[in-house]
Amino acid sequence: MAKKPARKQQSRRTTTKVFDLLFKDLMHLSNKAVVLFINGLFGTKYPLDSKVVYLEQEIVNENLNDLIRDIVLQINGFTHHIEAQINFDCTA
């Protein structure tokens, strides 16, 4: 009986990892799309040809795995911090 919750927890960890990696990959596909996203999210008005510089925040966990925590980027010298989260309904 104890194995079901552990399996469910592992499945949730896998889902969140996939979501996190997918979001980070999407944020690197197109500078124009990133500028549009930032403009919509923060109400800024950066031109679509703005320079985007990624300041990745990598850490090494206790298992010696490299992890990219959040997305930190600069557009025209202004820094923005973005983190996407996925939450599960506690009844799931």
N, C-alpha and C positions, 0 to 999 in steps of 0.2 A: 504494500500500500504506500510506503514511503517513496517508492520510485516514481510514481506519477507526478507528484509536485516537483521533483528534481528534473524530470523530463520536460515538464511544462516551463520551468524556470530556464532551462537550457534553450528551449525553443524561443522564448522571449528574448534571451540574450542574443541569439542568432539573428532574430528579426531586427532588433535595435541596431546591431552591428551592420547589417545589410543596409538599413535605412540611413544610418550615419555615413557609410562609405558612399552610397549612391548620391546623397545630398552633396557631399564634398566633391565628388566627381562632376556633378552637374554645375557646381559653382566654378569649375575650371574650364568648361567647354567653350564659352564665348564671353569675351570682355564686354561686348555690347549688352548681352543678356544680364550680366552681373551688374552693370551700371543701371539698367532699367529696374532690376530687382532692388538695388540699394535706393534708387530714387523713389520707388513705390513704398518701400519699407520705412525709410527714414524721412521722406518728404523733401529730399534734396533735389537739385536740378542740374546734376552733372551732365555735360555733353556726352553723346554716345561714343565719341572718339577719345574719351578721357583715358589717361594712363592708369592701369590697375596693377598694383604690386601686392603679391601675397606674402604675408608674414606668418607662415605656418608655425603653430605651437605644438611641437613634438615633445613627447615624454617617453620614458622607458619605465614600464611597470615592474612589479616584483618578479615576474616571469621572464624578464629581459626582452619583452616584446616592445617594439616601437609603436606608439599610438599617436595619432594626430587628434588633439583634443577639440579645438574649435577652429573656426575660420577667422583670421584677422587679416584684413586687407586695407590697403590705402588706395584712395582714388584722389588724384590731384593733390596728394600730400595729406589728406584727411583720413584718419584711421577709423575703421568700422569693425566691430566684433560681432560675429554671427554664430549662433549655435542653434541647431535644430534638435528638437526632442520628440520622441514618440512615447506616448503614455498608453497603458492598457487599462481598460475598465477593471476595477478591483473584483468584479464578479465573474470575470472571464475565466 
